[in-house]
Amino acid sequence: MWIYEKDGYININLKVDAEWRDLWRKTYKAVLPAYHQNKEHWNTVILDGSIPDDVIKILIQVRYLVTVLLILKENLPVSMPSAELGNRHRYWRAKASKLSKER
């Protein structure tokens, strides 16, 4: 995540999974291909008030959770099942999907 000011607004660059990238860009005009980063994997979220706070929180939480899950998964003993981690990941993706459909 990268936070900066541009054109009088706070911007947040968030890494996104490819299947969600275009959904967020189509749903909100304030979500654009990332400024100064790989536009295929990153979105810029402009905090101009047009995106509800709960959606911004979900975007950040999903990315944070994916990062944590990847770190945990890399450090799991081979004998430990990662099903619980996968369930949490699916939960946040479903929550983000539901919010985007409500908008």
Buried (B, 14 or more C-beta within 10 A) or exposed (E): EBEEEEEEEEBBBBBBEEEBBEBBBEBBEBBBBBBEBEBEBBBBBBBBEEBEEEBBEBBBEBBEBBEEBEEBEEEEEEEEEEEEBEEBBEEBBEEBEEBBEEE
